[in-house]
Amino acid sequence: MMEADTAAESGRAVLTEVGSAVITSEQFLETVMAGAIAGGHVLMEDVPGTGKTLTANSFADALGVSFRRVQFTPDLLPSDITGSTIYNESTGEFSFQKGPIFANVVLADEINRAPPKTQAALLEAMGEKQVTVGSDTYDLPDPFFVIATQNPVEQEGTFRLPEAQRDRFMFKTSMGYPDRAGEREILDMRADRNSSTPAASAVLNHDKLNQLRETIEEIEVEPRLRDYIVSLARKTRDKRAVDVGVSPRGIQRAFEATRAIALLNGRTYVVPDDIKRIAEPVFNHRLVLTTEARVENVDPSSIITDILEDVTVPPVN
């Protein structure tokens, strides 16, 4: 376990290194990093070409852990992700060949281009950190972190992620387009190197990342702030536009996310602003809107904004 100051410095060093390769907002990178150290998974939704794949690659490089990429396509099979049992003619025995899911960081690229059956192959892995093939169960590496990218559901050839799948992600976030200065910086970076793709260097390693994750368990969340998290989540279930609100799993993920944000900011305790900071990316994808709300194009983010304004922030020491 690290001291809080050391842990914060390590986390910020990773963000700086990834930021040297990816032109995007610091808040976006902080969200992804919070997922990595809090043991949560991150879903990125953006149009193609904004740098989602580069972000996942850069985080794996900076964290110093193993990385595999799975390109989701309409013909992808569950066994293409988890692996399969193969008969070896020379030995006359069956052996399990591990799939790409067996890595510390797994990029599920364009996850919503595969049919729901294939998407569901990730459910057990993301929830239980294990894979079951036939009658055998195999543990996944520790740490295990999924970064999934998806294109907006309005685009051709996409499938909507099942609710149970969305609930497995701690965060849903978006990079967005860089501003004008950022897009110009992308060109300047390209002109200054021979490779078309920038790369990040290792800042941490397997052991240091696990130490960083252990340190989160020491971050204090006052009882009144725990009540505040629960109140925000329960309020989502009372909104007329919401058919299904935030689940108990979502409440737990919000608790874990606030501690990660506090640690990255060098504190050993959570403050109300940490909770407000993570409310939208933790709650957004967990809301199932009513048919009427979807027809009226109600934005889940606006519902969360209203809830943050409605629920009283508790006083804390």
ROMAR-228738 format. One record per residue (C-alpha): x, y, z. Coordinates in nm, 4 decimals. Layout:
         px         py         pz
          X          Y          Z
...
***
This chain:
         px         py         pz
     0.0000     0.0000     0.0000
     0.1188     0.3536    -0.0796
     0.0928     0.6733     0.1182
    -0.1848     0.8957    -0.0143
     0.0574     1.1589    -0.1436
     0.2674     0.8987    -0.3229
    -0.0424     0.7376    -0.4701
    -0.1697     1.0721    -0.5964
     0.1672     1.1486    -0.7551
     0.1723     0.8090    -0.9253
    -0.1791     0.8544    -1.0586
    -0.1035     1.2028    -1.1864
     0.2152     1.0780    -1.3515
     0.0081     0.8282    -1.5498
    -0.2355     1.1025    -1.6522
     0.0510     1.3243    -1.7655
     0.2055     1.0447    -1.9717
    -0.1239     0.9515    -2.1372
    -0.1944     1.3201    -2.1971
     0.1302     1.3444    -2.3918
    -0.0096     1.0963    -2.6444
    -0.3831     1.1752    -2.6420
    -0.5254     1.5219    -2.6990
    -0.8366     1.5401    -2.4834
    -0.9645     1.6942    -2.1602
    -0.7980     1.6225    -1.8272
    -1.1377     1.5382    -1.6759
    -1.1929     1.2632    -1.9331
    -0.8522     1.1075    -1.8634
    -0.9128     1.1345    -1.4892
    -1.2391     0.9439    -1.5286
    -1.0673     0.6576    -1.7114
    -0.7869     0.6507    -1.4545
    -1.0393     0.6434    -1.1706
    -1.1946     0.3351    -1.3264
    -0.8566     0.1642    -1.3566
    -0.7622     0.2131    -0.9908
    -1.1133     0.1606    -0.8489
    -1.1555    -0.1765    -1.0179
    -1.4302    -0.0513    -1.2480
    -1.4752    -0.0722    -1.6234
    -1.5160     0.2227    -1.8583
    -1.7446     0.2628    -2.1599
    -1.6508     0.5344    -2.4091
    -1.9090     0.6536    -2.6600
    -1.8018     0.8736    -2.9488
    -1.8071     0.8914    -3.3247
    -1.5147     0.7163    -3.4997
    -1.1825     0.8955    -3.5205
    -1.1781     1.0807    -3.1879
    -0.8995     0.8718    -3.0315
    -1.0806     0.6120    -2.8195
    -0.8546     0.3246    -2.9242
    -0.5421     0.5353    -2.8775
    -0.6593     0.6237    -2.5255
    -0.6978     0.2579    -2.4270
    -0.3571     0.1705    -2.5738
    -0.1905     0.4622    -2.3985
    -0.3353     0.3742    -2.0580
    -0.2185     0.0132    -2.0873
     0.1312     0.1328    -2.1806
     0.1484     0.3874    -1.8983
     0.0157     0.1418    -1.6385
     0.2791    -0.1111    -1.7453
     0.0433    -0.4103    -1.7680
    -0.0604    -0.6602    -2.0349
    -0.2996    -0.5438    -2.3048
    -0.5210    -0.7148    -2.5635
    -0.7631    -0.5698    -2.8139
    -1.0819    -0.7357    -2.9389
    -1.2407    -0.5857    -3.2497
    -1.6138    -0.6488    -3.2196
    -1.7860    -0.7324    -3.5476
    -2.1281    -0.8786    -3.6387
    -1.9754    -1.2255    -3.6952
    -1.7697    -1.2355    -3.3716
    -1.8429    -1.5431    -3.1587
    -1.8313    -1.5652    -2.7768
    -1.5464    -1.8181    -2.8006
    -1.3447    -1.5613    -2.9968
    -1.3368    -1.3588    -2.6741
    -1.3180    -1.6151    -2.3966
    -1.1227    -1.8895    -2.5703
    -1.2155    -2.2494    -2.6461
    -1.1259    -2.6103    -2.5752
    -0.9205    -2.7652    -2.8565
    -0.8334    -3.1291    -2.9214
    -0.4608    -3.1968    -2.9561
    -0.4128    -3.4892    -3.1951
    -0.0521    -3.5496    -3.0929
    -0.1362    -3.5992    -2.7248
    -0.4948    -3.7169    -2.7627
    -0.6062    -3.4650    -2.5014
    -0.8223    -3.1552    -2.4890
    -0.6656    -2.8282    -2.3777
    -0.8057    -2.4819    -2.3187
    -0.6711    -2.2077    -2.5436
    -0.7119    -1.8721    -2.3707
    -0.8834    -1.5946    -2.5613
    -0.7886    -1.2251    -2.5639
    -0.9961    -1.1643    -2.2504
    -0.6990    -1.2973    -2.0497
    -0.5109    -0.9689    -2.0095
    -0.4913    -0.6922    -1.7504
    -0.6362    -0.4302    -1.9824
    -0.8791    -0.5430    -2.2512
    -1.0024    -0.3083    -2.5202
    -1.3465    -0.4095    -2.6447
    -1.3392    -0.1977    -2.9568
    -1.6759    -0.0966    -3.1061
    -1.8527    -0.3314    -2.8672
    -2.1982    -0.2433    -2.9979
    -2.1222    -0.3727    -3.3480
    -2.1492    -0.7314    -3.2208
    -2.4853    -0.8991    -3.1532
    -2.6127    -0.9187    -2.7926
    -2.5130    -1.2867    -2.7545
    -2.1484    -1.1998    -2.8126
    -2.1667    -0.8890    -2.5937
    -2.2986    -1.1110    -2.3156
    -1.9758    -1.3119    -2.3244
    -1.8209    -1.0267    -2.1282
    -2.0825    -1.0302    -1.8511
    -1.9249    -1.2988    -1.6330
    -1.5745    -1.1689    -1.6996
    -1.6603    -0.8125    -1.5989
    -1.8720    -0.9075    -1.3001
    -1.6907    -1.2084    -1.1545
    -1.3436    -1.1706    -1.3107
    -1.3602    -1.5261    -1.4365
    -1.4553    -1.7161    -1.7504
    -1.6528    -2.0398    -1.7655
    -1.6067    -2.2635    -2.0698
    -1.8029    -2.5868    -2.0566
    -1.7722    -2.7177    -1.7008
    -1.4424    -2.5429    -1.6249
    -1.3921    -2.1986    -1.4743
    -1.0752    -1.9941    -1.5280
    -0.9677    -1.6909    -1.3246
    -0.8761    -1.3766    -1.5131
    -0.5559    -1.1807    -1.4433
    -0.5523    -0.9367    -1.1530
    -0.5960    -0.6496    -1.2117
    -0.8577    -0.6892    -1.4843
    -0.9926    -0.3773    -1.6524
    -1.2152    -0.3443    -1.9586
    -1.2190    -0.0304    -2.1701
    -1.5015    -0.0597    -2.4208
    -1.5691     0.1796    -2.7052
    -1.8971     0.2176    -2.8858
    -2.0308     0.4328    -3.1640
    -2.3588     0.6214    -3.1157
    -2.6559     0.3859    -3.1587
    -2.7865     0.6045    -3.4386
    -2.5006     0.4904    -3.6617
    -2.5495     0.2085    -3.9103
    -2.4635    -0.1446    -3.7988
    -2.4831    -0.0914    -3.4229
    -2.6716    -0.2827    -3.1516
    -2.7878    -0.1345    -2.8241
    -2.6023    -0.2806    -2.5253
    -2.8264    -0.4860    -2.2933
    -2.9111    -0.3188    -1.9623
    -2.7219    -0.5827    -1.7636
    -2.4134    -0.5169    -1.9773
    -2.4303    -0.1401    -1.9302
    -2.4647    -0.1840    -1.5554
    -2.1288    -0.3651    -1.5436
    -1.9486    -0.0448    -1.6433
    -1.8515     0.1924    -1.3643
    -1.8370     0.4898    -1.6004
    -1.9780     0.5897    -1.9336
    -1.7914     0.8864    -2.0713
    -1.7152     1.0685    -2.3943
    -1.4020     1.2287    -2.5359
    -1.5711     1.4708    -2.7694
    -1.3861     1.6617    -3.0372
    -1.0725     1.8533    -2.9353
    -1.0935     2.2307    -2.9621
    -0.9216     2.4089    -3.2496
    -0.5925     2.4389    -3.0605
    -0.6060     2.0694    -2.9733
    -0.6594     1.9613    -3.3328
    -0.3708     2.1818    -3.4416
    -0.1549     2.0216    -3.1703
    -0.2371     1.6784    -3.3146
    -0.0872     1.7882    -3.6457
     0.2200     1.9365    -3.4770
     0.2764     1.6128    -3.2835
     0.2476     1.4124    -3.6057
     0.4964     1.6376    -3.7835
     0.7541     1.5894    -3.5065
     0.7676     1.2084    -3.5191
     0.8183     0.9370    -3.7796
     0.5351     0.7133    -3.6546
     0.1720     0.7886    -3.7380
     0.0605     0.6802    -3.3895
     0.1979     0.8301    -3.0650
     0.2884     0.5983    -2.7780
     0.3035     0.6349    -2.4007
     0.5848     0.4998    -2.1833
     0.5412     0.2842    -1.8740
     0.5020     0.4868    -1.5548
     0.3763     0.2112    -1.3234
     0.4009    -0.1668    -1.3248
     0.1783    -0.4537    -1.2159
     0.2779    -0.4343    -0.8471
     0.2574    -0.0556    -0.8184
    -0.0846    -0.0520    -0.9825
    -0.2112    -0.3046    -0.7284
    -0.0643    -0.0953    -0.4462
    -0.2445     0.2068    -0.5851
    -0.5701     0.0147    -0.5889
    -0.5183    -0.1040    -0.2307
    -0.4648     0.2536    -0.1128
    -0.8177     0.3466    -0.2215
    -0.9568     0.1254     0.0552
    -0.8150     0.3719     0.3088
    -1.0028     0.6729     0.1693
    -1.2682     0.7883     0.4177
    -1.6281     0.8585     0.3186
    -1.8260     1.0176     0.6021
    -2.1642     0.8606     0.6881
    -2.3484     1.1744     0.5747
    -2.1788     1.1542     0.2353
    -2.2726     0.7879     0.2079
    -2.6325     0.8953     0.2712
    -2.5912     1.1618     0.0026
    -2.4838     0.9020    -0.2567
    -2.7817     0.6815    -0.1695
    -3.0215     0.9783    -0.1856
    -2.9009     1.0786    -0.5314
    -2.9357     0.7245    -0.6640
    -3.2813     0.6679    -0.5136
    -3.4002     0.9998    -0.6529
    -3.3426     0.8671    -1.0056
    -3.6165     0.6098    -0.9451
    -3.8731     0.8817    -0.8644
    -3.8377     1.0743    -1.1896
    -4.1378     1.0515    -1.4228
    -3.9151     1.0135    -1.7284
    -3.7253     0.7192    -1.5767
    -3.8554     0.3637    -1.6007
    -3.5596     0.2006    -1.4210
    -3.3297     0.4031    -1.1982
    -2.9827     0.3433    -1.0578
    -2.9329    -0.0083    -0.9199
    -2.7704    -0.1024    -0.5875
    -2.4644    -0.1998    -0.7933
    -2.4608     0.1548    -0.9295
    -2.4648     0.2942    -0.5738
    -2.1640     0.0818    -0.4840
    -1.9795     0.1886    -0.7991
    -2.0467     0.5540    -0.7156
    -1.8974     0.4997    -0.3696
    -1.5857     0.3403    -0.5175
    -1.5530     0.6087    -0.7854
    -1.5632     0.8953    -0.5339
    -1.2765     0.7426    -0.3397
    -1.0702     0.7099    -0.6574
    -1.1299     1.0756    -0.7476
    -1.0353     1.1850    -0.3947
    -0.7129     0.9842    -0.4118
    -0.6163     1.1285    -0.7502
    -0.6585     1.4732    -0.5949
    -0.4275     1.3910    -0.3055
    -0.6884     1.3569    -0.0317
    -0.7544     1.0780     0.2162
    -1.1221     1.1717     0.2390
    -1.4136     1.2350     0.0039
    -1.5818     1.5760    -0.0265
    -1.9256     1.6533    -0.1774
    -1.7684     1.7841    -0.4981
    -1.6184     1.4386    -0.5602
    -1.9690     1.2911    -0.5569
    -2.1042     1.5616    -0.7867
    -1.8072     1.5050    -1.0160
    -1.8821     1.1353    -1.0713
    -2.2634     1.1438    -1.0643
    -2.3141     1.1929    -1.4380
    -2.0629     0.9343    -1.5723
    -2.1685     0.6748    -1.3101
    -2.5474     0.7218    -1.3310
    -2.6079     0.8218    -1.6936
    -2.5928     0.4815    -1.8634
    -2.7846     0.3119    -1.5822
    -3.1058     0.5073    -1.6407
    -3.3694     0.3359    -1.8529
    -3.6073     0.6020    -1.9793
    -3.9777     0.5559    -2.0426
    -4.0996     0.5200    -2.4004
    -4.2498     0.8677    -2.3855
    -3.9222     1.0182    -2.2650
    -3.7271     0.8475    -2.5440
    -3.9737     0.9753    -2.8038
    -3.9266     1.3249    -2.6652
    -3.5453     1.2795    -2.6750
    -3.5039     1.3427    -2.3030
    -3.1338     1.3490    -2.2133
    -3.0412     1.1382    -1.9064
    -2.7712     1.3943    -1.8250
    -3.0356     1.6626    -1.7749
    -3.2195     1.4355    -1.5315
    -2.9021     1.3888    -1.3273
    -2.8398     1.7646    -1.3299
    -3.1894     1.8228    -1.1908
    -3.1329     1.5622    -0.9201
    -2.8055     1.7247    -0.8124
    -2.9931     2.0525    -0.7740
    -3.2848     1.8928    -0.5863
    -3.0934     1.6880    -0.3274
    -2.9468     1.8904    -0.0401
    -2.5720     1.8638     0.0006
    -2.4948     1.7562     0.3598
    -2.2572     1.9577     0.5773
    -1.9294     1.7765     0.6437
    -1.6303     1.8315     0.8670
***
